[in-house]
Amino acid sequence: RLDEEAESNRLFLAWQQRLLDPLQQIVADNCHLTRNTDAAVYDAFKQDGTIVYRERFFVDEMWPVSCQCSGVVQRVDKLGIVGIGI
């Protein structure tokens, strides 16, 4: 039952984010509530980097930006220098 309630809450959050996204883009310098940030980072680094760690999580107290992501990307450039992003 808790899983069903959590999923229901996530669906309601997604609906709210879709509704508020155009306003968010105006007031927050084109920040999107509906952008899948971890997937965008993964796509940007998948050719020449290694995703060491990535996680999506929810912080309910941060409504409407409750969905957060974090991770570590390791990339080696042509000189063999390792760059790490968080």
VMD Tcl script that builds the backbone (N, CA, C; Angstrom):
set m [mol new atoms 258]
animate dup $m
set s [atomselect $m all]
$s set {name element resname resid chain x y z} {
  {N N ARG 1 A 0.816 -1.201 0.000}
  {CA C ARG 1 A 0.000 0.000 0.000}
  {C C ARG 1 A 0.857 1.263 0.000}
  {N N LEU 2 A 1.972 1.241 0.710}
  {CA C LEU 2 A 2.846 2.415 0.732}
  {C C LEU 2 A 3.424 2.699 -0.647}
  {N N ASP 3 A 3.763 1.642 -1.402}
  {CA C ASP 3 A 4.271 1.835 -2.752}
  {C C ASP 3 A 3.235 2.503 -3.640}
  {N N GLU 4 A 1.971 2.084 -3.510}
  {CA C GLU 4 A 0.907 2.687 -4.305}
  {C C GLU 4 A 0.720 4.152 -3.944}
  {N N GLU 5 A 0.790 4.466 -2.665}
  {CA C GLU 5 A 0.648 5.854 -2.225}
  {C C GLU 5 A 1.816 6.703 -2.715}
  {N N ALA 6 A 3.018 6.174 -2.627}
  {CA C ALA 6 A 4.197 6.902 -3.101}
  {C C ALA 6 A 4.085 7.157 -4.604}
  {N N GLU 7 A 3.666 6.144 -5.358}
  {CA C GLU 7 A 3.515 6.306 -6.802}
  {C C GLU 7 A 2.445 7.340 -7.124}
  {N N SER 8 A 1.357 7.322 -6.389}
  {CA C SER 8 A 0.292 8.307 -6.580}
  {C C SER 8 A 0.819 9.720 -6.320}
  {N N ASN 9 A 1.603 9.866 -5.265}
  {CA C ASN 9 A 2.195 11.168 -4.954}
  {C C ASN 9 A 3.136 11.619 -6.059}
  {N N ARG 10 A 3.913 10.696 -6.622}
  {CA C ARG 10 A 4.853 11.035 -7.699}
  {C C ARG 10 A 4.096 11.449 -8.964}
  {N N LEU 11 A 3.002 10.768 -9.255}
  {CA C LEU 11 A 2.196 11.142 -10.420}
  {C C LEU 11 A 1.591 12.520 -10.241}
  {N N PHE 12 A 1.131 12.825 -9.033}
  {CA C PHE 12 A 0.575 14.150 -8.755}
  {C C PHE 12 A 1.667 15.214 -8.860}
  {N N LEU 13 A 2.863 14.916 -8.368}
  {CA C LEU 13 A 3.990 15.845 -8.488}
  {C C LEU 13 A 4.317 16.085 -9.961}
  {N N ALA 14 A 4.352 15.025 -10.758}
  {CA C ALA 14 A 4.649 15.169 -12.187}
  {C C ALA 14 A 3.609 16.063 -12.861}
  {N N TRP 15 A 2.364 15.894 -12.510}
  {CA C TRP 15 A 1.298 16.735 -13.072}
  {C C TRP 15 A 1.520 18.197 -12.681}
  {N N GLN 16 A 1.834 18.454 -11.419}
  {CA C GLN 16 A 2.098 19.811 -10.956}
  {C C GLN 16 A 3.291 20.417 -11.690}
  {N N GLN 17 A 4.329 19.626 -11.869}
  {CA C GLN 17 A 5.517 20.134 -12.547}
  {C C GLN 17 A 5.228 20.475 -14.003}
  {N N ARG 18 A 4.456 19.653 -14.688}
  {CA C ARG 18 A 4.082 19.967 -16.075}
  {C C ARG 18 A 3.265 21.249 -16.132}
  {N N LEU 19 A 2.379 21.435 -15.173}
  {CA C LEU 19 A 1.545 22.633 -15.136}
  {C C LEU 19 A 2.375 23.890 -14.880}
  {N N LEU 20 A 3.331 23.804 -13.957}
  {CA C LEU 20 A 4.114 24.969 -13.546}
  {C C LEU 20 A 5.369 25.208 -14.383}
  {N N ASP 21 A 5.742 24.256 -15.241}
  {CA C ASP 21 A 6.993 24.354 -15.988}
  {C C ASP 21 A 7.126 25.637 -16.815}
  {N N PRO 22 A 6.110 26.064 -17.569}
  {CA C PRO 22 A 6.271 27.305 -18.342}
  {C C PRO 22 A 6.572 28.520 -17.448}
  {N N LEU 23 A 5.913 28.621 -16.315}
  {CA C LEU 23 A 6.175 29.722 -15.390}
  {C C LEU 23 A 7.590 29.614 -14.812}
  {N N GLN 24 A 7.999 28.409 -14.469}
  {CA C GLN 24 A 9.342 28.182 -13.934}
  {C C GLN 24 A 10.412 28.644 -14.921}
  {N N GLN 25 A 10.207 28.388 -16.198}
  {CA C GLN 25 A 11.176 28.793 -17.210}
  {C C GLN 25 A 11.313 30.311 -17.274}
  {N N ILE 26 A 10.223 31.021 -17.053}
  {CA C ILE 26 A 10.252 32.481 -17.092}
  {C C ILE 26 A 10.958 33.057 -15.866}
  {N N VAL 27 A 10.606 32.565 -14.690}
  {CA C VAL 27 A 11.123 33.164 -13.451}
  {C C VAL 27 A 12.473 32.601 -13.023}
  {N N ALA 28 A 12.905 31.481 -13.592}
  {CA C ALA 28 A 14.146 30.836 -13.135}
  {C C ALA 28 A 15.132 30.635 -14.284}
  {N N ASP 29 A 15.200 31.605 -15.198}
  {CA C ASP 29 A 16.215 31.611 -16.245}
  {C C ASP 29 A 16.242 30.310 -17.046}
  {N N ASN 30 A 15.078 29.909 -17.537}
  {CA C ASN 30 A 14.900 28.735 -18.400}
  {C C ASN 30 A 15.158 27.405 -17.692}
  {N N CYS 31 A 15.021 27.386 -16.384}
  {CA C CYS 31 A 15.113 26.135 -15.636}
  {C C CYS 31 A 13.814 25.359 -15.831}
  {N N HIS 32 A 13.929 24.080 -16.173}
  {CA C HIS 32 A 12.760 23.245 -16.443}
  {C C HIS 32 A 12.466 22.322 -15.264}
  {N N LEU 33 A 11.231 22.310 -14.816}
  {CA C LEU 33 A 10.814 21.369 -13.778}
  {C C LEU 33 A 10.694 19.955 -14.321}
  {N N THR 34 A 10.519 19.833 -15.626}
  {CA C THR 34 A 10.260 18.525 -16.227}
  {C C THR 34 A 11.478 17.933 -16.937}
  {N N ARG 35 A 12.615 18.610 -16.889}
  {CA C ARG 35 A 13.819 18.093 -17.552}
  {C C ARG 35 A 14.370 16.899 -16.785}
  {N N ASN 36 A 14.745 15.873 -17.498}
  {CA C ASN 36 A 15.354 14.686 -16.892}
  {C C ASN 36 A 16.867 14.933 -16.853}
  {N N THR 37 A 17.325 15.615 -15.819}
  {CA C THR 37 A 18.695 16.096 -15.744}
  {C C THR 37 A 19.718 14.971 -15.754}
  {N N ASP 38 A 19.477 13.904 -15.007}
  {CA C ASP 38 A 20.475 12.833 -14.979}
  {C C ASP 38 A 20.629 12.173 -16.343}
  {N N ALA 39 A 19.547 12.053 -17.098}
  {CA C ALA 39 A 19.637 11.486 -18.449}
  {C C ALA 39 A 20.390 12.435 -19.378}
  {N N ALA 40 A 20.190 13.737 -19.223}
  {CA C ALA 40 A 20.902 14.718 -20.045}
  {C C ALA 40 A 22.407 14.675 -19.775}
  {N N VAL 41 A 22.792 14.562 -18.519}
  {CA C VAL 41 A 24.211 14.459 -18.174}
  {C C VAL 41 A 24.782 13.163 -18.735}
  {N N TYR 42 A 24.059 12.075 -18.578}
  {CA C TYR 42 A 24.503 10.786 -19.110}
  {C C TYR 42 A 24.721 10.873 -20.620}
  {N N ASP 43 A 23.762 11.457 -21.333}
  {CA C ASP 43 A 23.880 11.588 -22.786}
  {C C ASP 43 A 25.078 12.447 -23.183}
  {N N ALA 44 A 25.364 13.486 -22.406}
  {CA C ALA 44 A 26.473 14.385 -22.716}
  {C C ALA 44 A 27.828 13.713 -22.542}
  {N N PHE 45 A 27.937 12.756 -21.631}
  {CA C PHE 45 A 29.226 12.154 -21.322}
  {C C PHE 45 A 29.378 10.706 -21.780}
  {N N LYS 46 A 28.356 10.098 -22.345}
  {CA C LYS 46 A 28.431 8.662 -22.633}
  {C C LYS 46 A 29.460 8.312 -23.703}
  {N N GLN 47 A 29.789 9.237 -24.596}
  {CA C GLN 47 A 30.753 8.945 -25.656}
  {C C GLN 47 A 32.189 8.893 -25.144}
  {N N ASP 48 A 32.553 9.831 -24.268}
  {CA C ASP 48 A 33.952 9.921 -23.859}
  {C C ASP 48 A 34.121 9.998 -22.342}
  {N N GLY 49 A 33.166 9.464 -21.641}
  {CA C GLY 49 A 33.260 9.496 -20.193}
  {C C GLY 49 A 32.698 8.235 -19.577}
  {N N THR 50 A 32.933 8.112 -18.303}
  {CA C THR 50 A 32.430 6.977 -17.556}
  {C C THR 50 A 31.536 7.499 -16.446}
  {N N ILE 51 A 30.315 7.030 -16.415}
  {CA C ILE 51 A 29.415 7.381 -15.333}
  {C C ILE 51 A 29.795 6.485 -14.160}
  {N N VAL 52 A 30.419 7.072 -13.160}
  {CA C VAL 52 A 30.865 6.315 -12.003}
  {C C VAL 52 A 29.684 6.033 -11.077}
  {N N TYR 53 A 28.815 7.022 -10.955}
  {CA C TYR 53 A 27.690 6.899 -10.027}
  {C C TYR 53 A 26.628 7.887 -10.467}
  {N N ARG 54 A 25.366 7.474 -10.402}
  {CA C ARG 54 A 24.265 8.424 -10.612}
  {C C ARG 54 A 23.059 7.944 -9.838}
  {N N GLU 55 A 22.283 8.909 -9.372}
  {CA C GLU 55 A 21.125 8.591 -8.541}
  {C C GLU 55 A 20.075 9.682 -8.717}
  {N N ARG 56 A 18.834 9.264 -8.793}
  {CA C ARG 56 A 17.686 10.187 -8.740}
  {C C ARG 56 A 16.986 9.937 -7.423}
  {N N PHE 57 A 16.599 11.017 -6.752}
  {CA C PHE 57 A 15.923 10.864 -5.471}
  {C C PHE 57 A 14.960 12.025 -5.272}
  {N N PHE 58 A 14.073 11.867 -4.314}
  {CA C PHE 58 A 13.048 12.870 -4.039}
  {C C PHE 58 A 13.253 13.460 -2.651}
  {N N VAL 59 A 13.112 14.780 -2.590}
  {CA C VAL 59 A 13.139 15.504 -1.319}
  {C C VAL 59 A 11.800 16.241 -1.244}
  {N N ASP 60 A 10.841 15.617 -0.593}
  {CA C ASP 60 A 9.469 16.135 -0.604}
  {C C ASP 60 A 9.363 17.568 -0.089}
  {N N GLU 61 A 10.237 17.961 0.821}
  {CA C GLU 61 A 10.181 19.309 1.384}
  {C C GLU 61 A 10.589 20.376 0.368}
  {N N MET 62 A 11.132 19.991 -0.775}
  {CA C MET 62 A 11.606 20.959 -1.772}
  {C C MET 62 A 10.601 21.179 -2.908}
  {N N TRP 63 A 9.323 20.885 -2.678}
  {CA C TRP 63 A 8.316 21.065 -3.719}
  {C C TRP 63 A 8.451 22.444 -4.334}
  {N N PRO 64 A 8.318 22.641 -5.628}
  {CA C PRO 64 A 8.007 21.687 -6.690}
  {C C PRO 64 A 9.253 21.102 -7.361}
  {N N VAL 65 A 10.416 21.308 -6.775}
  {CA C VAL 65 A 11.638 20.745 -7.354}
  {C C VAL 65 A 12.093 19.538 -6.541}
  {N N SER 66 A 11.147 18.698 -6.163}
  {CA C SER 66 A 11.409 17.561 -5.279}
  {C C SER 66 A 12.336 16.524 -5.892}
  {N N CYS 67 A 12.261 16.329 -7.189}
  {CA C CYS 67 A 13.102 15.330 -7.836}
  {C C CYS 67 A 14.493 15.916 -8.048}
  {N N GLN 68 A 15.483 15.281 -7.472}
  {CA C GLN 68 A 16.869 15.743 -7.557}
  {C C GLN 68 A 17.719 14.626 -8.153}
  {N N CYS 69 A 18.900 14.971 -8.586}
  {CA C CYS 69 A 19.833 13.957 -9.054}
  {C C CYS 69 A 21.241 14.341 -8.625}
  {N N SER 70 A 22.063 13.331 -8.476}
  {CA C SER 70 A 23.464 13.549 -8.161}
  {C C SER 70 A 24.264 12.457 -8.842}
  {N N GLY 71 A 25.548 12.689 -8.963}
  {CA C GLY 71 A 26.366 11.666 -9.583}
  {C C GLY 71 A 27.796 12.108 -9.769}
  {N N VAL 72 A 28.574 11.198 -10.288}
  {CA C VAL 72 A 29.987 11.444 -10.575}
  {C C VAL 72 A 30.271 10.937 -11.982}
  {N N VAL 73 A 30.902 11.790 -12.793}
  {CA C VAL 73 A 31.289 11.434 -14.151}
  {C C VAL 73 A 32.806 11.579 -14.240}
  {N N GLN 74 A 33.459 10.591 -14.799}
  {CA C GLN 74 A 34.906 10.639 -14.971}
  {C C GLN 74 A 35.205 10.668 -16.461}
  {N N ARG 75 A 36.036 11.613 -16.862}
  {CA C ARG 75 A 36.379 11.733 -18.277}
  {C C ARG 75 A 37.875 11.951 -18.420}
  {N N VAL 76 A 38.484 11.258 -19.354}
  {CA C VAL 76 A 39.907 11.418 -19.634}
  {C C VAL 76 A 40.035 12.145 -20.967}
  {N N ASP 77 A 40.761 13.281 -20.967}
  {CA C ASP 77 A 40.922 14.020 -22.215}
  {C C ASP 77 A 42.095 13.463 -23.020}
  {N N LYS 78 A 42.428 14.094 -24.137}
  {CA C LYS 78 A 43.467 13.598 -25.048}
  {C C LYS 78 A 44.849 13.544 -24.406}
  {N N LEU 79 A 45.075 14.362 -23.390}
  {CA C LEU 79 A 46.374 14.368 -22.698}
  {C C LEU 79 A 46.413 13.379 -21.533}
  {N N GLY 80 A 45.328 12.651 -21.335}
  {CA C GLY 80 A 45.292 11.683 -20.247}
  {C C GLY 80 A 44.914 12.281 -18.903}
  {N N ILE 81 A 44.416 13.526 -18.932}
  {CA C ILE 81 A 44.017 14.191 -17.693}
  {C C ILE 81 A 42.591 13.794 -17.358}
  {N N VAL 82 A 42.392 13.404 -16.138}
  {CA C VAL 82 A 41.079 12.960 -15.684}
  {C C VAL 82 A 40.313 14.162 -15.159}
  {N N GLY 83 A 39.078 14.306 -15.598}
  {CA C GLY 83 A 38.182 15.319 -15.076}
  {C C GLY 83 A 36.996 14.655 -14.417}
  {N N ILE 84 A 36.590 15.159 -13.278}
  {CA C ILE 84 A 35.459 14.576 -12.549}
  {C C ILE 84 A 34.427 15.663 -12.332}
  {N N GLY 85 A 33.169 15.368 -12.624}
  {CA C GLY 85 A 32.079 16.296 -12.397}
  {C C GLY 85 A 31.072 15.708 -11.452}
  {N N ILE 86 A 30.447 16.561 -10.693}
  {CA C ILE 86 A 29.436 16.110 -9.748}
  {C C ILE 86 A 28.132 16.809 -10.069}
}
mol reanalyze $m
mol bondsrecalc $m
mol representation Tube
mol addrep $m
